[in-house]
Amino acid sequence: MPYVNNDGVKIYYALDGAGPPLVLQHGFTSCIEDWLEQGYVAALRLQHQLILIDGRGHGASDKPHDIAAYTLEHRAADVTAVLDVLSIEKAHFWGYSMGGWIGFGMAKYRPQRLAKLVIGGSHPFARDNSAFRQWLRHGMAGGPDALIAAYETTVGRVPEAYIDRLRRADLQAWLASVEDRASIEDVLETMTMPCCLYAGDADPVFAQAKLASERISGAQFFALPGLTHLGAFMESRSVLPPVVEFLQNAG
């Protein structure tokens, strides 16, 4: 299994396809497998060398329990470490949710490594993550069934494979990783790479994602009518066409 060591934390990554390099960075509670299961890899592998990364605390990557291990700069450095070991100077980056926040982190801390940037369901403004911490503590106290029941009460039914991964998750690592986020909105006016942002219009972050796009010079934005935060990832058939067009034609 391919790993890169970033300052003592092992980060797992996988490669697929051929063409211009494209990093795929998943959201909170997800992993590389979600990109595969929702059809993104099959749709993109003929046009791109896909670099799928398990974020620290997730998947097959290391899972520190120290809050200090989960700064945005550390997470951006994880992506850079993978690009370095692959001798890739610059890549396209597509992140969803937490992965989109890491995309903003790349724009802030490693902009020279970005070719084009796609960010879904995310924004760079301050965020209160206390609801996530409450959910995780509920799961830690009540066990996996309580964790899953609370999750599905909020988002609806989720695939069995995803439920299996929730049962095996390191909840202490996830808890350490969801401190409240400070705003990094000052990055928006500095983002000169071609950017595409999107969100489901039933996602609570929709308005802030759209606002962020309006502050990036030349950025594209598209809405996914009727889709929630989870739905805007799961409904890949709606997401892929505008993103593929952006990757092929913008800039």
N, C-alpha and C positions, 0 to 999 in steps of 0.2 A: 504494500500500500504506500502511495507517495505522500510523504510528509515534508514539511519544511519547519525548521526550528527558529522561532522568532523570540529571542531573548528568554529562552527556557520554556516557551509554550509551543507545543507541537501542533501545527495546523495541517489538517488533511485536505488534499485537493484531488480532483480527478480531471482527466482530459478526454475530449471526444471531438470528432470532426476535424475538418481542415479548412483553412482560409484565414482571413484577418482575425486576430485573437479577440475574444469576447469573454470577459469575466461575468459569471452569474453568481450573485450573492443573495442568499435566501433571507427570509424574515425570522423574527423571534419565534422560537419553538419549532422551527422548521430545520431542514437540512438539504443536502444535495439531492436526496431521493425525491423531494417534492418537485423539483424541476423536471425530473425524468417522468414521474407518474402523471403529471399534468400536461405532458406532450411538448414542452418547450425544447427539450434536447432533440427530439426527433425532427422538429420543424426547423431547427437552427444548424444542425450538424453539417449539412451540405454546403452551407455558406461561410461557416466560421469554425475556427479552432476554439472550442468551448473550454473554459477554465472554470470549473465548478469548485467552490470553496466552502467547506464547513466552517462557519464562524466559530470562534472560541466559545466554549460552553455548549456547543451543539455537535450533533453527529459524531464523527470519529475524531474530531479535534480534542485537544486537552480541555479540561473543565475546571479551571481555577475557582476556588471559593472565596477569593479575596476581591472585594469591590474594586480595589485599585488596579486590578488586571484588566478591567473592562472600559478603560477610557477610550474615547473615539480615536485618539491618536494611535493607541495600541492596535485598534482594529484596522485602521488604514495601513499601519505598518505590516500587519498580517498579509494584506493583499499585495503590498509591495514586495514582501519576502518571497511570495509565490512567483511573482513576475520575475524577480531577480534569479531565482533558481532555474527558471525556464529561459533565461536570457532574452526576455521580452522587455524592450524599452518603453513601449507605449501600447495600450490596449483599449478597446471599447469596454465599458463597464455598465452592467444592468443590475440594479439592486431593487428589491421589493421590500417595503416596510422597513424593518431594521436594516436590511440590505441597502435600501435607499438612503437611510441616515448615514450608513458607511460610505455611500456614494458622495454625499455632501462632505463627509470627512476626507475623502480622497481629493475632492476639489479644494479643500482648505489646506491640507497638509502635503498632498502629493499631486498637485495639478499637472505637473510635467509628465506624469505617467498615463494621463487620460487622453484618448483620442476623441471618442464620443461618449456621452453620458446619458443613460436612461434611468429614471427614478420613478418608481411606482409606489403609490400609497404612503408617501412620506413627505416631510418638510423639515427645514432647519431651525424652526422656532422652538422656544422653550416648551417642555412637555412634562406633565405630571404623570408619573408611572405608578402611582400608589395603587391603582386598581389591579395592575398586574401583580404587585407584591401581595396584596390581599388574597388574590386567587391562588398564588403559589403557597402561601402559608396555610390556606384552607386545604390544599392538596397534601401538604406535608403533615398536617394534623389528621386528616381523614383518610388518606391513602389514595391510590390511583383512581379508584371508582369515583370518589368525591371530586377529584381534580377534573376528570373527564365529564362528569355530569354537570359541573358548574360551567365548563367550557361550552358544552353543547347547548346549555340553556341560553348562552349569549349568542352563539353563532349558528346554531342548528347542527344537524347531523354532519359528521365529517367521515372521510374514508377510514376503513378498518386499518389500513396500513399506517395511517397517521395516528390512530388511537393506540396501536401497538407501540409506536415510538414515544407517545406520551407516557405510557406505562413504564418505559425503560429510562425516562429522562432523569438527569441529575438536577433535581429541583433546587438544591442548595446553590449550584452554579448559576442556574437561571435567576434565582433571587439576587445573587450578587451582581448580575448583569443588568438589572432593571432599576437602577437609581434614576431619579428624575434627571432630565436632560436640560442643560443650559442652552440658551439660544446661541447658534453660530450663524445667524442670519447675515452677519457682515460679509460672509463669503459670497452672497448672491451677486453683488455688483462686480465681483472679481472673476466670475465664471465665464471665460471666453471660449471654451470648447463648445461644440454643438451639443445642445441639451434637449431632451424630450422628457416631459413629466406627464403623469397621468394618475387618475384615481377614479374609483367608482363614485357616482354622485350620491350614493347612500352611505358612503364612508364618512365617519365623523371628521376625518382629516382632509376631506375634499376641499373645503374653502381655503385652508392654509396651503395645501399643495398648489392650488391654482394661483394664489397670491404669490407664492415663491416663484412660480414660472414667470409671472409678470414682471418680476424684478431682475430676471436674467436676460440680458440683451440677446434678442434673436431666438429665445427658447420657444419650442413647440409645446403645446398642451392638448391632451384630449381627455374627454370624460367618457365614462362607461355607464350609460343610463341604467338605473335600477340596481346596480351592483354594490354590494357591501365591501368592507375591507377584505374579508376572506374571498368573497366572490370575484373580486377583481384580480385575484391570482388564479383561482380555480378555473375561471372561464377563459382559458388561454386562446380559444378560437377567436374571441373578440379582441384580445390584447395583441396577439402576434402580428396581424397585418399592418397596423400603423407603425409598430416598432420596427418591423423588418424594412418597411419603406424608408423610415428615418435612417436606419443603419446603412442602407444601400445608397441613399440619395442626398442626405443632408450634408451641409458643410462643403 
